[in-house]
Amino acid sequence: MKKKKKGTVAWVMEFAGMNRKSYLGSVIMAILSVTAGFLPYLFIANMVRALINGNRDMHYYLVQCAYMALCWLINRIFHAISTTMSHRATFGVLAEIRRRLTKKLSRMPLGDVLDDASGSYKNIIVERVDSIETTLAHIIPEVISKLNPVDPTVRDITHRFQHIRL
């Protein structure tokens, strides 16, 4: 049987799997960040509802604004933690990829190495490996957090409550 060659994505994900816990933690922090970023809209809706009902209690509105500010702060903190975790994991992955590439380069026949310009190896080891950073450090945790099943459920429930006749 012929062994199937791994594609680039499968090869990179093999490395990312070594830091699975860090990426999972990063995704969880990103989900919490997105959730905290959504909550202020609920407080705004409560304030609008209170205004429509004639509530003139300034303390109520100040408390709602304080909750909104707290949610924004939590959003920023969780986003920073998520980004830090994903970057640490990603730089570990990139370091391992570079280690393996240089190890493979050291085992290649000298004639093959000399046939190519040294800049081509530098391009592969530095530039092409660096291009993976954006995907691993930003896109994976942020896209997954935006697609999580919790937020649409929360949005749906709150949307139903917002349309109850006053």
C-alpha positions as CSV (number, residue, x, y, z in Angstrom):
1,M,0.0,0.0,0.0
2,K,1.2,3.4,-0.9
3,K,1.6,5.8,2.1
4,K,-0.3,9.0,1.6
5,K,1.8,12.2,1.8
6,K,0.6,14.7,4.5
7,G,-0.5,18.1,3.3
8,T,0.8,21.3,4.8
9,V,-2.2,21.9,7.0
10,A,-2.0,18.4,8.5
11,W,1.8,18.8,9.0
12,V,1.3,22.2,10.9
13,M,-1.6,20.8,13.0
14,E,0.7,17.9,14.0
15,F,2.9,20.6,15.6
16,A,0.0,22.6,17.0
17,G,-1.2,19.4,18.7
18,M,1.9,19.5,20.9
19,N,0.4,22.7,22.5
20,R,-3.2,21.6,22.4
21,K,-3.8,22.7,26.1
22,S,-2.6,26.2,25.4
23,Y,-4.7,26.5,22.3
24,L,-7.8,25.2,24.1
25,G,-7.2,27.6,26.9
26,S,-6.8,30.4,24.4
27,V,-10.1,29.5,22.7
28,I,-11.9,29.3,26.1
29,M,-10.6,32.8,27.0
30,A,-11.6,34.1,23.6
31,I,-15.1,32.7,24.0
32,L,-15.4,34.4,27.4
33,S,-14.1,37.6,25.8
34,V,-16.8,37.5,23.1
35,T,-19.5,36.7,25.7
36,A,-18.4,39.6,27.9
37,G,-18.3,41.9,24.8
38,F,-22.0,40.9,24.0
39,L,-23.4,41.6,27.5
40,P,-23.2,45.4,27.4
41,Y,-25.9,45.3,24.7
42,L,-28.2,43.7,27.1
43,F,-27.6,46.4,29.6
44,I,-28.3,49.0,26.9
45,A,-31.5,47.2,26.1
46,N,-32.5,47.3,29.8
47,M,-31.8,51.0,30.0
48,V,-33.9,51.7,26.9
49,R,-36.7,49.7,28.3
50,A,-36.5,51.6,31.6
51,L,-36.5,54.9,29.7
52,I,-39.6,53.9,27.8
53,N,-41.3,52.8,31.1
54,G,-40.5,56.3,32.5
55,N,-37.8,55.3,35.0
56,R,-36.0,58.5,36.0
57,D,-33.8,56.9,38.7
58,M,-30.3,58.1,37.8
59,H,-28.7,55.5,40.2
60,Y,-30.2,52.7,38.1
61,Y,-28.6,54.0,34.9
62,L,-25.3,54.6,36.6
63,V,-25.3,51.0,37.9
64,Q,-26.1,49.7,34.4
65,C,-23.2,51.8,33.0
66,A,-20.9,50.4,35.6
67,Y,-21.9,46.9,34.6
68,M,-21.2,47.8,31.0
69,A,-17.8,49.1,31.9
70,L,-17.0,46.0,33.9
71,C,-18.0,43.8,31.0
72,W,-15.8,45.8,28.6
73,L,-12.9,45.5,31.0
74,I,-13.5,41.7,31.3
75,N,-13.7,41.5,27.5
76,R,-10.3,43.2,27.1
77,I,-8.7,41.2,29.9
78,F,-9.8,37.8,28.5
79,H,-8.9,38.9,25.0
80,A,-5.4,39.8,26.2
81,I,-5.0,36.5,28.0
82,S,-6.3,34.6,24.9
83,T,-3.9,36.3,22.6
84,T,-0.9,35.8,25.0
85,M,-1.7,32.1,25.4
86,S,-2.1,31.5,21.6
87,H,1.1,33.5,20.9
88,R,3.2,31.5,23.4
89,A,1.8,28.2,21.9
90,T,2.4,29.4,18.4
91,F,6.0,30.5,19.0
92,G,6.7,27.1,20.5
93,V,5.2,25.5,17.4
94,L,7.3,27.7,15.1
95,A,10.5,26.9,17.0
96,E,9.8,23.2,16.7
97,I,9.2,23.5,13.0
98,R,12.4,25.4,12.6
99,R,14.3,22.8,14.6
100,R,13.0,20.0,12.4
101,L,13.8,22.0,9.2
102,T,17.4,22.6,10.2
103,K,17.8,19.0,11.4
104,K,16.5,17.9,8.0
105,L,18.8,20.4,6.2
106,S,21.8,19.0,8.1
107,R,21.0,15.4,6.9
108,M,20.5,16.5,3.2
109,P,23.3,15.6,0.8
110,L,25.8,18.5,0.5
111,G,25.5,18.5,-3.3
112,D,21.7,19.1,-3.0
113,V,22.3,21.9,-0.5
114,L,24.9,23.6,-2.7
115,D,22.7,23.4,-5.8
116,D,20.3,25.9,-4.2
117,A,21.0,29.5,-3.1
118,S,21.4,29.9,0.6
119,G,18.6,32.6,0.4
120,S,16.1,29.9,-0.6
121,Y,16.7,28.0,2.6
122,K,16.6,31.2,4.7
123,N,13.3,32.0,2.9
124,I,11.8,28.7,3.9
125,I,13.2,28.6,7.5
126,V,12.4,32.2,8.4
127,E,9.8,33.8,6.0
128,R,7.5,30.9,5.2
129,V,7.5,29.6,8.8
130,D,6.7,33.1,10.1
131,S,3.7,33.3,7.7
132,I,2.1,30.5,9.8
133,E,2.1,32.7,12.9
134,T,-1.0,34.8,12.0
135,T,-3.1,31.7,11.4
136,L,-2.1,29.9,14.5
137,A,-1.9,32.8,16.9
138,H,-4.9,34.9,15.7
139,I,-7.3,33.2,13.3
140,I,-7.7,29.9,15.1
141,P,-8.7,31.2,18.6
142,E,-10.6,34.3,17.3
143,V,-12.7,32.5,14.6
144,I,-13.5,29.6,16.8
145,S,-14.6,31.9,19.6
146,K,-16.9,33.8,17.2
147,L,-18.5,30.5,16.1
148,N,-19.1,29.0,19.5
149,P,-22.5,27.6,20.2
150,V,-23.1,29.6,23.5
151,D,-23.3,33.1,22.0
152,P,-26.0,32.3,19.4
153,T,-28.1,30.7,22.1
154,V,-27.7,33.7,24.4
155,R,-28.4,36.0,21.5
156,D,-31.5,34.0,20.6
157,I,-32.9,34.0,24.1
158,T,-32.2,37.7,24.7
159,H,-33.6,38.5,21.3
160,R,-36.9,36.8,22.2
161,F,-37.1,38.7,25.5
162,Q,-36.3,42.0,23.8
163,H,-39.4,41.6,21.5
164,I,-41.9,41.0,24.3
165,R,-44.5,43.8,24.1
166,L,-44.2,46.4,26.8
